[in-house]
Amino acid sequence: MTAIDVRSLRKKFGKLVALDDVSFTVDDGEFFCLLGPSGAGKTTTLKSIAGLVQPDSGSVSLGGQDASDIEPNHRNLAMCFESYALYPQHNVFDNIASPLRSPNLRLPDGEVRERVGRTADMLGVGHLLDRGVDQLSNGQRQRVALGRVLVRPAHAYLLDEPLSHLDAKLRTSMRAELKRIAHGDLMTTTVYVTHDYVEALSLADRIGVVKDGRILQVGTPQQVWDTPETAFVAQAFGKPRISFVSGGLVNDNGVTRFISSDGAITVPVSGVDAEAGETVQLGIRPRDLTLHTGAGEQQAGTERLDGVVYVLEHLGRQTEVTLRIGESLVSVVASRRDAEGLGVDDKVSLLLDPARVHVFGDGDDGRRLSR
Amino acid sequence: MGTTTEPMAEPAAPAPAKQPPEPPSTASQRRAQRGSAAGLFANLALVLYFAFSLLPVLFIVALSLKNNAQQTTTYLWFTPTLENYQTVLGLGEGGSSYVRFFLASLATSTGAVLVSLLIGIPAAYAAARYKFRGSEDLMFTLLSFRFAPELVVIIPLGVIYQQIGLYDTIFGMIWVLQLVTMPLVVWILRSFFQDLPAELEEAALLDGYTRRQAFLKIVLPLVRPGIAAVCLLAFIFAWNNFIFPFTLTSGDAQTVTVSSLAFLGGNQVRFNLVAAGAVMAVLPPLVLALCIQRYLVRGLSFGAVKG
């Protein structure tokens, strides 16, 4: 139970820049998620905290104390590796028991057995304790690796994609289990690395979005969802992904309007930190749009966009509809009833609340311009 | 050659036997028949090659059992006698130093292997895990001990050994044979260590073990097959070495490889005694190979990492 303070970490592997000025703090007892695509530097960050990677510069403090000179085995951190890193010569029991028998803890046999049994049961591998590691499926291995972490008290848990190899159903239940453990009475500080935004949103107290060795944004799930600071962050959350339309800003009698490059989409935008004439992109989340099939009145204060159906994906109760408006593609999630009878190339309209759009600078790294 | 063709021939041969007899008209049947003919031919070729490659062994064993009159004959019909073994072991009249040389061989070879393991295992581990400036050059230099002919260093070594009093000592022989075995140990074990994911040790560190404990408890047991293999290889290399004991020993530390030649000198040439000495000299590497055979099976590290 320790606060973790990561200060301007830099690390190069040969010519590859793995970490480029990574800074964030994790408060005592906080559940912190690092979210990003593979190769973003998430694992390197985690290993730097654990002391397994020596950063070229920057520092890691644990509980307010600089950890540079503390050996990994004295940091009292528990880490779950993405590759599991289970000891192949030991069975499941000995793997989970390993930290309890280490010189740091040296628990008596009875307590080891009790703790391992409890942890294994919680993770659903209680019946596998006598098995060799090579007799396990990947999902089971992953849970054993997680068990080796959760079995013991530690200053902090470092979890590297601990649920990535579980099947969908198990992943959901383990996610709930992890959430219960993390926010339970122990309140162990946790740094959780994932590329799955749902895991991040559901588990984290705060999320750090990483890309190319840089932290793009740190914030609560609410903050990163509502006010993404770059186009990349906006794209990292939500499925279907946020739609981007590139275009420019014009001043129309005192009202700033966004006009797409082909002129097919115009939306009034307010509170934008940019001058008219600038090239920007408009981000619209698929669930902020409603399908307007002609019948019924248009709600007040909404903008109407006309397009044709480009792709239809029926996903049970909902349908993902991708529309072509001019040259841009915009996705919307519609209820099955609304999308019923639609076919490709049908003309449809979308209703958009101008208050819920996001304006970003040009490109993937475009900064947020909406206030 | 034998080992590469064998796995190809193996599945072809038993396959047709399992199939129930059917009218021999289907395509699969014809293919199976052709396959069985090819398999039979391959097996025959392998047996021939096997006999061919074992012939020298058979010949030397036979020679070791022949008496003086028959020792230069090449046919295999003779009256076998154990007299040569008795002579070599010094059981008959005249005595022999063979046993002493045999023990010297054992001492120097075992010593060389132990020294190379003691230093080579940590060295191989370091070479596998820690990259530093010049680490590859260092490894290459070590390897160069292997590919440089021993004759290159033998004269300076001989002079130096005479001067510092290591000539004809067991310790001196261990020291020089270790030059032969150490590069072998380091190079082979390094690849074993490299095959182990570093995250295993990292996991052990985070479990609270020290670096030394992580190495001893987690890493070392996993490379046991490698150590077994390299032990055997190093022992064979040390045991069979001829040029170093030939030039650096004269009596006390002389090994079997050199002393067997003594039977060729003197007033009569005794090939049968050389053969008897050679057959007995095969035993230690053979016994060692049989003892550690089960460790030679690799594959313990499967399951450590996903995939």
Contacts between the chains, C-beta under 8 A, distances in Angstrom:
chain1	res1	chain2	res2	distance
A	47	B	202	7.5
A	50	B	202	7.5
A	50	B	206	6.0
A	51	B	205	8.0
A	52	B	202	4.8
A	52	B	205	7.1
A	52	B	206	7.7
A	71	B	205	7.5
A	71	B	210	7.8
A	71	B	211	7.9
A	72	B	202	7.2
A	72	B	205	4.2
A	72	B	206	5.8
A	73	B	205	4.9
A	73	B	206	7.1
A	73	B	207	7.8
A	73	B	208	5.3
A	73	B	209	6.0
A	73	B	210	5.8
A	73	B	211	7.8
A	75	B	206	7.8
A	76	B	208	7.7
A	77	B	206	6.2
A	78	B	206	6.4
A	79	B	202	7.7
A	79	B	203	7.3
A	79	B	206	4.8
A	81	B	199	5.0
A	81	B	202	7.4
A	81	B	203	6.1
A	83	B	197	6.3
A	83	B	199	5.4
A	83	B	305	4.7
A	83	B	306	5.8
A	84	B	304	8.0
A	84	B	305	6.7
A	84	B	306	5.9
A	85	B	197	6.7
A	85	B	199	4.0
A	85	B	200	5.3
A	85	B	202	6.8
A	85	B	203	4.0
A	85	B	304	7.3
A	85	B	305	7.2
A	86	B	203	7.8
A	86	B	303	7.5
A	86	B	304	6.5
A	87	B	200	6.6
A	87	B	203	7.6
A	87	B	204	7.7
A	87	B	218	5.7
A	87	B	304	7.4
A	88	B	222	6.7
A	88	B	300	6.1
A	88	B	301	5.7
A	88	B	302	6.9
A	88	B	303	4.9
A	88	B	304	4.1
A	89	B	218	7.9
A	89	B	221	5.1
A	89	B	222	6.2
A	89	B	300	6.4
A	98	B	204	7.4
A	98	B	207	4.8
A	99	B	206	7.8
A	99	B	207	4.0
A	99	B	208	5.8
A	102	B	207	5.0
A	102	B	208	3.2
A	102	B	209	5.2
A	102	B	213	8.0
A	103	B	208	6.1
A	103	B	209	6.9
A	103	B	210	7.1
A	103	B	213	7.3
A	104	B	208	3.4
A	105	B	208	6.5
A	132	B	303	7.1
A	133	B	303	4.8
A	133	B	304	7.2
A	134	B	302	5.6
A	134	B	303	3.0
A	135	B	303	7.9
A	136	B	303	7.7
A	138	B	306	5.4
A	141	B	303	8.0
A	141	B	306	6.6
A	148	B	203	7.5
A	148	B	207	7.2
A	165	B	306	6.8
